[in-house]
Amino acid sequence: MNLNQLLQAASTQLEAAGLAYGHGTTNAHDEAVWLTLWQLGLPLDSALDELAERACSEAEVAAVQALIQQRITTRQPAAYLTHEAWLQGVPFYVDERVIVPRSFLAEFIAAAEGAESIDGWLGEHTQQVLDLCTGNGSLAVLATLAWPEVQVDAADLSTDALAVARINVEKHGLQQRIRLIESDGWANLPGRYDLILCNPPYVCRQGMDELPAEYRAEPLISLDGGLQGSADGMDFVRHLLAHALEHLNEHGVLLLEIGNEREHFERAFPTLLAYWPETSAGEGPVLLLTRESLADWAATKDIT
């Protein structure tokens, strides 16, 4: 069996299994390519046309088929099986202690195609950055790689997540520029920042109920925005915004991801003036708040 035949067989198996994607790939074919190349120890950016006729040994075929079957049987994201995920071309270690990195915020850090530039809100004053709800630390790492002059605090409630983040900080040699902090929201973060990045738990109750198995394999504390009882998924966001003003420097901004929950956000904060920059998925997954807009909002007492 050659590589092309092996890939076709793997893709057909995944397609027939009715799996859910979104943890690095969006379809069965791309997932088959990822898992097959990884299992064979081939670069993930290999030119498939050039490798199509590569002969695969019986042992290689068996190993790939076993991995494909594991993906189907467990319904775990492929990244948990390979312990590797890529975000904006940068590799990260992941395991079941953290959600698989896929944040739209990464697009703005890396100035990715399809994402609107936020450079107008940043500048020489942007020195202190906070990545709140850091998870595996991917946004903190990307920020330090993109902006060599900044120092980053990466905070999370989960000690398990911070353990994974530490692996990635060390993997990229950024121990001197990223400080990992265990913090329940703002609790252990007394300082002020020029840029706050936050990809919090925000999925609403209905959304949680409809999650496929692949997403339910991730830590629910990182997804469920209603752990304190709300149906709109805005529990953490309410806490975040109620105290954000106290943690922003004069020209500071907050870049917040809320995925598909824009309607719930705007209903929860009707008088908060937010800017919705363009992402690769359009407007809506991410919003930007300035210190001024938060101050104006706070003055209206519209803090729910």
C-alpha positions, 0 to 999 in steps of 0.5 A, a space after each residue: 500500500 502506498 501513502 496515497 492509498 493509505 490516506 484515502 482509506 483513512 479518510 473514508 473511515 473517518 468520513 463514515 464515522 460521522 465525527 466532529 471536527 474543529 480542533 485543528 482540522 475541519 474535515 475528514 480528509 485533513 484529519 486523515 492527513 494530519 494523523 497519518 503523517 504524524 504517525 509516520 513521522 513525516 512533516 505535517 507540511 509535506 507535499 502530498 503529491 511528492 509522497 503519494 507513491 511512497 510505499 508503506 510497510 505493513 507495520 506502518 499501515 497497522 500503526 496508522 489504522 490503529 490511530 484512526 480507529 482510536 480517533 473513531 472509538 474514543 471521539 477524542 480530538 486528534 490533538 489529544 492523540 498526538 499531544 500536539 496542536 498548531 496555532 498560527 504555524 506554531 506547535 504546542 503541547 496539549 493533553 486532556 488537561 487543557 482545551 485544544 488551542 484554536 482561539 481567534 485572538 491568535 489571528 490578531 497577534 500573528 496578523 493573520 490573513 482575514 483578521 483586521 489589524 489592531 495595531 492602532 490600539 497598540 504602540 510603544 506603550 504596550 509593554 505589559 500584557 495579560 493572557 487571562 484564562 491562558 489554558 495551555 499558554 499558546 496565546 502568551 507564547 504567540 504574544 511574546 514571539 510577535 512582540 519582543 518588547 513585552 512581558 506577559 503574565 499568563 493566568 489560569 484558575 486550573 493548576 493542571 492547565 498551568 502545568 501544560 502552559 509551563 511545558 509550552 513556555 519552556 518548549 519555546 524558551 520563554 521562561 524569562 518573559 512569561 510569568 505563570 500565575 494561578 488566579 481565579 479571575 482577577 484574584 491574584 492579579 493586582 497589577 495593571 496592563 496595556 493589553 489584556 487577552 482573554 478567551 474565557 469560558 463563554 458557551 451558553 447552556 443550550 450550546 453546552 447541551 449540543 456539544 459533540 463528544 469531541 468537545 465534551 472531551 475537553 475540560 468543561 470548566 474551560 468551555 461552560 460559561 454558565 458554571 455559576 448558574 446563568 443560561 447565557 454563558 456570561 458568568 465569567 465575562 460579567 466578573 471580568 468586565 466588572 473589574 477590568 477597569 481596575 487592571 488597565 493602564 491609561 491607553 490599555 485595551 481588552 481583547 475578548 473572545 466570545 465565539 458565537 455568543 455575541 447576541 448574549 453578550 450584547 443583551 447582557 451589556 447593552 450600553 457597553 460600546 465595543 468594537 468588533 474587528 474582522 476575523 477569518 470568520 467575520 465579525 462577532 467572535 472577538 470584541 475590543 474594549 478600550 479603557 475609555 469605553 469601560 469607564 463610560 459603561 461603569 459610569 452608567 452602572 450597567 454592571 449586571 
